[in-house]
Amino acid sequence: MMEIFYDSVKVIGRIITILPFMLFVTLYMGKRSIGELPVFDFLVILVLGAVVGADIADPKINHIHTIVAMTAIALLQKSIIYIKMKNRSLGKLMTFEPAVVIYKGQFLYEKMKKEKYSIDNVLQMLREKEVYNVGDVEIAIIEANGNLSVKMIPSKEVVTREDLKLTGEPVNYEIPIILDGEVQLDLLRWLKKNEVWLDDKLAEQNITDVSSVFYGSYNRNGELFLSMKDATTKDVPPIEH
């Protein structure tokens, strides 16, 4: 019983001593380690947390070893950042490259497949940016930290209604009815449409196979928007760090 008590006191003592040191180490490592994490910084924080967690949970671990490990991790992180700043080629090997996933209103299917982002992922990220019409996007880039950067076509750039002296009106959002070649029958029915109507609309654009459509949507203006799986990527601007 006394052993349990002493171990508990030791754990509390470790928490009291290790947290201020962890704060010092994190502040030393800089803002990069607590912001939107590049992959290397994420791994550093993960290892740092594991070292501290093991020290706190297991009183048998020598406390000084944890201090040495945390100091080594911080110094390694600073050294790697210095190397990355001095050698861009080496730095690019230690992180993900940005990837263009939408260009001129068209999803880039092959790019998304390579980056392992589904259409649902990208649509959600667009909605988080308050973008509800894919056709309004000039370029969308998945950054190295996993965030989505979006540039709208000039005519759709954000302008407040106060600037234009306009009263409020409903947002013209899209309803996705084709996702990765599959017709969303429940949404089609919600729109009071059927597959015959959709086939006719596709035929108007010389599309005979719905599986070739990566994304299809219908908006409140009665417009059908399509993004094909074979959308060209030849003129997509290269985006690098």
Protein Blocks (a to p, Z undefined) as FASTA:
>chain_A
ZZmmmmmmmmmmmmmmmmmmmmmmmmmnommlmmccdfklmmmmmmmmmmmmmmmmmmkb
cfklmmmmmmmmmmmmmmmmmmmmmmmmlmmmmpccdddfbgghiacfklmmmnopafkl
mmmmmmmnopabfklpmbdcddfkopacddddfklgccdfklnopacddddddddfbggh
iacfklmmmnopafklmmmmmmmnopabfklpmbdcddfkopacdddfklcfklgccddZ
Z
